[in-house]
């Protein structure tokens, strides 16, 4: 959740921001810190490039977990967790990345390490995830491997 809070703070948006408004805020933030505005100023250019990367990362992340995005992908997500099996999973810095047999990859955010350890030690990690992870943590679709 810390990452989400930092991104929202960077773009100065609330949890309930709509996609259209988020896009406008993103564009305005990029205008203010676009590297093209700092030609001839090497220090300013470097700072602007870093700030732009942070803004882009924050925007893409917040779009992927936005309620509208989640709602659009909900039927596919429900189908995935109901019918596809887990083919691989890994834990990285309070995020659980799960690969499914249908090629989808989802990232679950703010999963405590203790929950991950319980999943690893469960008789059926898939059943454990269905009961304790899939509906309990914020998620986003990372990719769809075909």
N, C-alpha and C positions, 0 to 999 in steps of 0.2 A: 504494500500500500504506500510505502514511502516514495517509491518511484512515481506513482500516480499523483500523489500530493505535490511532489516537486514539479512535475509537468504542468499541473493545473496552476500552480503558483507562477511558473515561468510565463505562461500565456495569460495569466490573470483571468481564469475562467472558473465557473462553479461546476459542480458535479452534474447539474441538470442542463448544461449548455446544449443547444441544438446544433446539429451538424452544419447548417447554413451559417449560423452565427460563429461557430468555431472556425469555419473556413475564412470568414471575413476577418476575424481576429488574427488568424495565422498570416493572411496576406498583409495586413497592416504591420504586424511585427516584422515580417520579412522586408518590407519597404524601409523600415527604420534601421535595420541592421544589415542591409544587403552589401556584400563586399564591393560592388561597383561604386558605391558612394565614397569609398576610401582609397581610390587610385592615387598613388603618389604619397601615401601615408602607410609605410610598411607595418608599423605597430597597430594602427587602426584597422588595416586590412586583415591582419592575422586575428585580431580580436573579433572582427565582424564575421570572418569565416567560421570561427569556433561558435560564436553565438548563433549564426545561421544553421549550423549543423544541429545544435541543441534544439532550436525552434522546430526544425524539420522533424527530428526524432520525436519530440514531444507531440507535435501535431499528428503524425502518423499513429503513434501509440494511442493518443486520446480518441482518435477516430475509430480505431479498432475496438475500443472498449465502450464506445458511446452506446447509449440505450437504443438509438435508431439502428445502428449497425448490428447490434446484437439481435434486435427484433427481426431485421431482414434475414439474418443467417440462422434464426432459431429452428425452422423446420429441418434444415440440413444438419444442424448440431444435434437435434433430438434424434434424427435418423441415425447419425453416427454413433452416439452413445448407446442407442438401443440395439443396433444390429452389428456394428463393427467391433472387432476384438482389438485389444491393445497389443501391438506388435513390439513396441519399445517405449521406454520412458527414461527420463533422466532428470536430475534435480540440479538446478543452477541458481544459486543466490536467491533463495526463497521463491523460485519459480519452478513449477513442475511442467516439463514438456512431454506431451504424450503423442505418440504416433499410433494411428489406427490402421486396421487392415484395409480400409477403403482408400488409403492414401492421404487422409486428412491429418494435419498436425495442429494440436491446440496447446496453448500455453495457459496454465492456471497460475494466477498471481497471488502472492502472499501466503503460500502454503507453508505452514510451519514444518521445520525439519522433523519434528516428532511424528507428524502425520505421514510424512514421506516414509519414515522408517517403519511405521506400522503397515503401510502399504507394501513395502518390500518384504516384510516378514509375514504378511497375510497368506493364508492358504490359496486364495484367489485374489491377486492384485486387481483384476478387473472388477470383481464384485465389490471389493473394498472401495475402489474409486467411484463406482456407481452410487454407493451408499454415503460416502463421506467427502468426496471431492467434487464430482461433476456439477452438483447443484449448490455447493457451499462456497465456492470461491469465484472471484471474477475471472473471466477467461477471455481469450481472443484467439481467433484462427490465425495461425502463423503461416501455414502454406498448405497446398494440396499437391502432393507428389503423385504423379501418374506414371 
